[in-house]
Amino acid sequence: MELLMVGCGEQSTKASVTETTISRDSRVVVRFERGENARTLEDSEFSEFTISIPQSGRYRISFFGQTKTECAVWLEDYVSNADGRTYNITGMVTLNAGGKGVKEGSPLGKGEHQMKVHAAGTVQPDSIVFELMVPVQKTPKAITQKMHGNEWILAWSDEFEGEGLPDSSKWSYNTGNWGWGNNEPQYYTADRVENARQENGYLVIEAHKNDLGHDWTSARLTTQGKIAFTYGKIEFRAKVPTGRGTWAAGWLLGDAYEDEISWPYCGEIDVLESVGFEIDDETGRGKNHATCHTRAYYFKQGNQIGSEIELDSMNTNFHTYAVEWYPNVIYGLIDGERYYTYDKNANELEWPFNAPQNIILNLAIGGGWGGTEGIDESYTNHQFILDYVRVYGLK
């Protein structure tokens, strides 16, 4: 356990380490000055500190403080990062009447982290506790598809022919409610059939409102820790939900991802991405988006390279969403029709796509894009249904 004495206020003082011990469960505690030396954070003020994270993984972050009125805090990581970005790794955390607030699933890489705790309201912070929930799962197997030939040959798939929970030999879970880089409110659960299950030959990812004490619960499945892929045709055959606030996705993320500073250097390929406010609730006509995010081109600097295509009956008919990923170009396809090309490959900042990527399936609610038009409060649940996921190589 590492204990840091931290001064509070807009003009932050560098913390000095008074004791350094790391517990077996990788628990790290930041303690703030108390008693007559205690200081209060007012609205929009922050306190800066540095900690050492002993193990890469997803963490539960608990805030403790004293406040007389409603107050929230949020935690910023890598405050001196070279890209000039703001890494909010908790979203806004409201402190309850006892002065406690918790967010789960925040990604933290092993090593030193410069952080700031920001106040929205007035609070006298007591401590911040970092507890490891799930260590980063090293992916034991990566397969590279051959991309020359005339015939697509199946290399890997999940046809979802079982019943109950998804196949644990193929999928793991990302869990928590830290915001997922987009201020999303849902809590992603693990091993819970209400949120992810095989049923009648399909995978059903289902979001539920006012569930388990959260505004929404849902699921985010990943092949990280199981298998990763380089190149190939990757297909998702799926139906997406309507409803303002939904955000369904089938995509790929670099296996090198450990925490937020890994992205977008690790690369991201969005294959299936649809938001409910673009889909007609009655007809199901809407849009799918394909995008590649790299350090040179990504949405947080407003120059991402993407394309969109309109589809009918997105919620009632299965469509096949795919990419053909070659060593120097990526194509996006809908039902076999190409509509997207990414061919920026001059260097690693444009083209990180010669390294393995994981497949991710998730249904978010709200957030920086899905919630742009608000969340339709008349819905109590939403379903994202997949018929299969397939990876092919050429022969």
N, C-alpha and C positions, 0 to 999 in steps of 0.2 A: 504494500500500500504506500502511495506517495502522498505526502501532506505538504501543501503549499500555503503560505500565508500571503494573502493577496489584498492590496489596498484598493478601495473602490473610488469611483468618481470619473468624471470625464477625462481628467488628466491622470491616466493610469500610471502606477508605479510598478516597475518590474518586480515580480515576486521572487522571494528567496526561498530555497528549499530548506525546511527545518528537519525533515526526516524522510528517508527514502526506503521503503520496503514494498515489495510486490507480493500480494497474496496469491495463493494457489489458484484462485478463481479470477485472476487478472483484474481485481478491483482497484480502482484508483479514486482517491478522494481529494478534492480541492477544498480547503477550509479558508474562510475569510476571517479577518480580524474581528474580534468581538469586544464586548465591554466598552470602556471609555474610548477605545481606539476605533470602534466600529463606525463605518461611514455608510451613508445611504445613497443609492442610485436613484436619480430622478429620471423622468421620462426622457428617452433618447440618449441617456448617458450609458457608459459601458465601463467595464473593468477588464483589463487585459492580463493574461497569464500564460505560462508555458508549462505543458505537461509532457510526460513520456508515456506512450501507450505500449504496453508490453507485448501485445499480440494482436494481429490484424483480425478484424471480425466486425460483427454487428453488436452494438452496445445499447443497453438501457441507460438513459441519462436522467438522473433525478436531481431536481433543484429544491433547495430548502432555504427559506428566508422568512423575514418578518414584514408584514404589510398590513395597513389598516384599511385599505380600499382595494378594489379589484385591480389586479396587476398581472402582467405577463412578462416573460423573459424569452430570449432566444439566443442560441449559441452559434457563433461564427468561428469557423475553422480556417486554418491556413491564412491568417490575416495579412501576411506579407507575401502572398503568392505572386509569382512573376507575371501572371496573366492579368492581374488587376481585377479579378473576379471576387464576388462575395459568396462564400460558401456557407449558407445557412443550413446547418445539419440537424436542426430540431423543429423548424417551423416555430410558430408562436405557442408558448407553453403558458397556459393560465394557471396561476397559483391558487389553490383552494383556501378555505378558511383557516386551515392549519399551516398555510405557507408552503405547501408542497405541490410540485408539478412534475410529471413524468412523460417522457417520450421514449419509444422503443424502436430498435432497428437501425439506429444511426451508424453509418459505416465509418470505421476508423482504421487507418493503416498503422502498422507497427512503427514506432519511432517518435520523434519530437513533434509536437503540435503547438503552434502559437494560436491562442484563442482569445475571443472576447465574449463576455456575457453582456447582452444588451437588455436594457429595461424599457418596458412600455407601461409606464405608471411609476409608482414610488415603492421601492423595496430595499430592505436591508438584508443583503444575502448572507446566509450562514455557511452553506456548503453546496458543492456539486459532486455527485457520485457517479462514476462510470463503471458499469458492470457488464462484463462480456456475456452476451446471450448465445451467439453462434460464432465460432471461429471461421475464418475464410476457409472454404473447402477447396483444396487443391484438386484440380481435375486430372484424374489418373490416365485418361485416354483421349487422344486427339486424332481424328482421321482427316486425311487430305484427299480430296476427290481429284481424279484425272479430268482435265477439261479439254481434251481433244478426242474427236471421234464423232460418230453419227447417231449413236443410240444412248439414251439416258438409262442408266442402270441403278436400281435402288441400292443405297448404301446403309441407310438407317431409317427407321420409322417408328411411330406409335400410332396404331389404328384404334386405340381405346376400346378394345373388345372385352375388357374385363368389367367388373362391377365394383363399386365402392371407391376407395381412394385411388388416385393415380399411381401408376407403376413406379415404386420407389427405386427401382434399378435404373430408371431413366430420368426421374425428376426429383429435384429438391425444391425447397421453398425459400423465398425471401419474406421475412416477417417484420411487422411493426407499423408504426404510424408517424415516422419522423418527417414526412412530407415528400420524400422521394425526389428531391431536387426541383419539384414543381408546386410545392404547397398543397399537395393532395391530402384530403382529410381521412381517407379510408385507412382502416387497420387491416393489414394482410395477415391472415392466419396460416397455420401449418397443420397438416393432417386432420382436417376438419371437413367432413363430407358436405356440410351445409354450404361451404364455399368452393370446394373443388371435388368433383367426383366423376367416375366413369358410369355411364348410364345408357343402356340400349345402344351401345356401339359408339357413343359420343363422349367427349369430355365436356362437362358443364362447369364453367366458372361462374359463380353466382354471388352477386353483391347484395347485402341485406342492410336495410336502414334500421337505426336504433337497436343495434345488436351488440351483445357482450359489453355494454356500457360505452360503446363508441357510436359516433354518428353513422358510420357505415363500416361493414366488414367486407372483405373480398379475398382474392387469392392471387399470388404471383408465383408461377412455376418457372424454374430455370434448370437447364442441364448442367450448370456449374457444379463441379464436384462429381459429375458422372461422366460426361463426354463433351468434347468440343469439336468444332468443324472448321476446316479451311477450304474455301471454294465449294462449288457445287450448285445444283438447283435446290432451293429450299422452298417447300410448298406448305401452305396452311389452307385447308378447306374449311370454311367457317361461315357462321351466321353471327352478325353483331347486333347488339341491342339498340333500340331507339331510346328516346328520353333525354331531354336536355340535362347535361351533366355527366353522361356516360363517356368513357374513353377506353375503347377496347384496342388491344395491341398484340401482334405477334411479331417479334423482332429479334435481332442479334446484338450482343454486346461483347466486346473484347474480353477474353478469358483473363487478361492481365488486370482487370478491374479489381481494386481492393477498397478504395474509398474515393471520394468525390474528386480528388486531384488527379486520379487516374483517367478521368473523362474530360474531354473527348479524345485524348491521346490514344486510348485503347481502341477507338473506333466504335461506331454504332450504325447498324443497317436496319432501318424501319421498313418492314415488308407490308404488314397489315396495320393500319392506324386510322381509326375513325372516331369522330366525336359526335355525340348525339345531337348537338344543336345544328349540325349540318344534314341530319337525316329526317325526312318527313315521317312523323309518327304513324300515319295512316298507310302510305304507299311504300315506305321503306326506301325511297329513292334518296341517295346521299352520295358522299364522296369517300374515296380511299386515298390515303397519302403514302407515298414512298419517299424516303429521305435517307441520305447518308450524312452522318455527323463526324467530322474530323477536326483536328486542331485548326486547320486552315479555314474550314467552313462548318459553322455550327450555329444553332438558333440563338444562343445567348449573345452572340455578337451580330446577329441579324443577317448573316450571309449564307445560311444553309442552302444546299442544292437539293431541291425536291421537286416532286411533280404530283399531280392529283388527277383522279379520273372519276367520273360520275357512274353510278351503278343503280340498277333497279332492284327492289325487293331485297335489300341487304339484310333485313331481319327475318325474312321468311324463306329465302332461297339460299342454298350454299353456293358460294363463289370460291374460286381457287386463287389465292393471293400468293405470289411467288417472286423470287429473285433468281437470276442466273448470275452467279458470282465467279468471274474469271480472274486470273492473276493481274489483269490491268484494266478491267471494266466491270461494272455491275449494271444489270438491266432489271427493271421492275416489270412484272406482268400481272394482268388480271385475266383469268379464264383463258390463258394462253396468248393473250395479246400484249405485246410490249408497249409500254407508255412512258418509261423512265430510263434515263441513262446517267450514270455517274462515271466519268472517265478522267478525273483529276488524279494523276499518279506520278507527279514530278519528284516527290520526296515523301518522307515518312509523315510529315505534317498534313499532306494531302491524301496520302494513301497508307493507312495503318493496316490494310486488309490483306497482308500476307501472313498474318498471325491468326491463331485459332480464335473463334468466337463461340459463345454460348447462345442457345435458343431460349427466349423468354416469352411466356404467355401470361397476360395479366388483364384485369379489368379494373380500371381506376374510376373514381367518382370525383368530379370537380377538378380542382387544380388550376395551374396557370394557363392551360389551354382548354381542357375539358369543361372547366367551370366559367369560361369567359362570359357566357350568357346566363350564368346562374345554374342552380340545380333545381329541377322540377320536383317540388315537394309532394306531388300527388303519387309518386312511385314509392313502393316499399321494397322492391327488389328488381334486379336486372340479371339477365343471363347472356353470357358469351358462350357459344356452342361451337365446338370443333369436331369435325368428322375424322380428320387425321392430320399428322405432321409428317412430312417425308423429306429425305435428303437423297439426292441423286448425284452420280458422277457420269461422265461420258465414256463411251467405249466405241 
